[in-house]
Amino acid sequence: MDIISHAIVGRMLISKKSNTFKDLIFVPFFGALPDIFQIPLYVYIGYINSRPFFYPLTSDWNGFRDLNPLWVLWWDIPHSLFFLLLVVTPIVLLLKLNN
């Protein structure tokens, strides 16, 4: 899932009752937050494949992880870190699973 899809999914999760300006801005932002650090990678892949607006196609990613393992860390680390901090840790604390 790319950065735009994350923001759209975040926007879709907002209920109609809490349709405030804050929700319309912050929820999509936090939905896309794990991919913020991936923007340079998107631009780079789009650039090397001569894509319009440097936006890569799905096929441009084929084999990229194997050829460029250090670039991939810009995706792996934020996803893992944010998932740990924003999902796993609150669940562990809420359910008191840390005993």
N, C-alpha and C positions, 0 to 999 in steps of 0.2 A: 504494500500500500504506500503510495507516495504522500508527500506533504499536503497536497491539495485535498486528497481523499481523507486524510486524517482530520483536516479542518472541517470538511463537509460532514463527516460522521459526528464530530463534536457538535456541530450546529443542529444536526438532526436529533440529537439526544436532549435538546432543550425542550421542556414541556411548553405547551401553549400558555399555561398560567404564569410561568416565570419568563416572559418574553421582554425583559427589561433591556435597556441599552447595554448595561454591564454584561449581561448574559450573552447578548449578541456579539460582543467583542471578545470577552475573556474565555468563554467556553471553546470557541473555535481555535483561539490562540493556544490554549492549553492542550487541545486535541492535536495540534500540529507541533507542539513543543519538542517531542522526541526527534523530530526531523529537522529542526531549525539548523542544527550543525551539519546537516546533509546538503544544504543549499549549494555550497561550493562544489560538492561532488556532482550534483545534478547539472550545474552549469558546465563543469569540465566534460562530463560525458556527452552532453548536448553539443558542446564545442567541437570535440574530436570527431563527432559523427555528423557535423555540419547540419544540425537541426535548426528549424526556425525558432527564434527566441531562446536558443540553447536548451530547449526542453527535450530530454531524451525520450525515445520510444522504449517500450518494454523490451524489444529485441536488442536494444543497445546494452542492456545489462548482462546478456548471456556471456558467460566466461569472464566478466569483469572482476568478480570476487577472487577468482583464481590468479588472474594476472596482476592484481593490485591489492594485496592483502592489507597494506597500511592505510589505503584510502577507505577501505571498508570499516576500519575502526571508528570512523566518524559516524557510522550508522550503528554499529554494534554497541558501543559504549553508552551513548545517550539512551538508546532504547532500554538497555538492561538497567542502567542507573535510575531512570525515571520510573520504570516499572517497579523496581525494588522500593524506591522512596515513596511513590504515590499509590501503589496498590498493595504490595506484599506487606510492607511494614505496618500500614494502618490496619490491615486485616489481622495480622499477628497481635497487635496491641489491643484491638477491639475485642477479639475473641480470647484474649489472655493466653495465647499459645506459647508465650516466652518463659514458661515456668520450668 
